[in-house]
Amino acid sequence: RMNALKQTPRQTLIIGNGAIGSSIYAALKNTHDVLVYDKNLNNSASFDECLRASDLIIGCTGETSLPFSKHK
């Protein structure tokens, strides 16, 4: 379904690396440029840096992944 998008994302961010986030990552990693951010991982970039670098965000945390204050 990612290929059906009108514009191909340059950088995709997956927020959450549990069962769903890791499965989506596995499905996309060979065809898309994908970042994974999880608060429980030792991420090399901050959450805000990941957001700035990404033009498609997929939330996989089971709760609100992206607070309204970050919707810029």
Sine and cosine of phi, psi and omega as CSV:
sin_phi,cos_phi,sin_psi,cos_psi,sin_omega,cos_omega
0.00,0.00,-0.40,0.92,0.04,-1.00
-0.88,0.48,-0.58,0.82,-0.02,-1.00
-0.94,0.35,-0.29,0.96,0.01,-1.00
-0.99,0.13,-0.14,0.99,0.02,-1.00
-0.90,0.43,0.59,-0.81,0.01,-1.00
-0.90,0.43,-0.50,0.86,0.02,-1.00
-0.77,-0.64,0.80,-0.60,0.00,-1.00
-0.96,0.27,0.81,-0.59,0.02,-1.00
-0.92,0.39,0.64,-0.76,0.08,-1.00
-0.97,0.24,-0.67,0.74,-0.06,-1.00
-0.70,-0.71,0.81,-0.58,0.04,-1.00
-0.95,-0.31,0.71,-0.70,0.04,-1.00
-0.93,-0.38,0.81,-0.59,0.12,-0.99
-0.96,-0.27,0.86,-0.51,0.03,-1.00
-0.99,-0.16,0.92,-0.40,-0.03,-1.00
0.95,-0.32,0.78,-0.63,-0.05,-1.00
-0.86,-0.52,0.58,0.81,0.07,-1.00
-0.99,0.13,-0.46,-0.89,-0.05,-1.00
-0.86,0.50,-0.71,0.71,-0.04,-1.00
-0.97,0.26,-0.75,0.66,-0.01,-1.00
-0.86,0.50,-0.68,0.73,0.00,-1.00
-0.94,0.35,-0.54,0.84,0.07,-1.00
-0.93,0.37,-0.67,0.75,0.04,-1.00
-0.91,0.42,-0.67,0.75,0.05,-1.00
-0.85,0.53,-0.73,0.69,-0.01,-1.00
-0.87,0.49,-0.58,0.81,-0.01,-1.00
-0.96,0.28,-0.47,0.88,-0.10,-0.99
-0.97,-0.23,-0.35,0.94,-0.21,-0.98
-0.87,0.50,-0.46,0.89,-0.03,-1.00
-1.00,0.03,-0.21,0.98,-0.06,-1.00
-0.86,-0.51,-0.21,0.98,-0.04,-1.00
-0.68,-0.74,0.39,-0.92,0.10,-1.00
-1.00,0.10,0.94,-0.35,-0.17,-0.99
-0.83,-0.55,0.73,-0.69,0.17,-0.99
-0.95,-0.32,0.54,-0.84,0.12,-0.99
-0.85,-0.53,0.77,-0.64,0.09,-1.00
-0.84,-0.54,0.77,-0.63,0.08,-1.00
-0.62,-0.79,0.73,-0.68,-0.05,-1.00
-0.89,0.45,-0.32,0.95,0.00,-1.00
-1.00,-0.05,-0.03,1.00,0.04,-1.00
-0.99,-0.15,0.35,-0.94,0.10,-0.99
-1.00,0.06,0.99,0.13,-0.05,-1.00
-0.97,0.23,0.65,-0.76,0.02,-1.00
-0.98,0.22,-0.40,0.92,0.01,-1.00
-0.90,-0.44,0.46,-0.89,0.04,-1.00
-0.96,0.26,0.27,-0.96,0.03,-1.00
-0.83,0.55,-0.72,0.70,-0.01,-1.00
-0.90,0.43,-0.61,0.79,0.05,-1.00
-0.90,0.44,-0.67,0.75,0.03,-1.00
-0.90,0.44,-0.67,0.74,0.02,-1.00
-0.88,0.47,-0.70,0.71,-0.02,-1.00
-0.90,0.44,-0.53,0.85,-0.07,-1.00
-0.99,0.13,-0.21,0.98,-0.16,-0.99
-0.94,-0.35,0.57,-0.82,0.08,-1.00
-0.90,-0.43,0.03,1.00,0.18,-0.98
-0.66,-0.75,0.79,-0.62,-0.04,-1.00
-0.85,-0.53,0.78,-0.63,0.03,-1.00
-0.88,-0.47,0.91,-0.41,-0.01,-1.00
-1.00,0.02,0.81,-0.58,-0.05,-1.00
-0.73,-0.69,0.67,0.75,-0.07,-1.00
-0.98,-0.20,-0.22,0.97,-0.06,-1.00
1.00,0.09,0.02,1.00,0.07,-1.00
-0.53,-0.85,-0.16,-0.99,0.02,-1.00
-0.90,0.44,0.91,-0.41,-0.07,-1.00
-1.00,0.09,-0.51,0.86,-0.07,-1.00
-0.78,-0.62,0.98,-0.21,-0.02,-1.00
-0.88,0.48,0.49,-0.87,-0.03,-1.00
-0.80,0.59,-0.55,0.83,-0.01,-1.00
-0.89,0.45,-0.27,0.96,-0.01,-1.00
-0.98,-0.20,0.16,0.99,-0.09,-1.00
-0.99,0.16,0.46,0.89,0.00,-1.00
-0.96,0.27,0.00,0.00,0.00,0.00
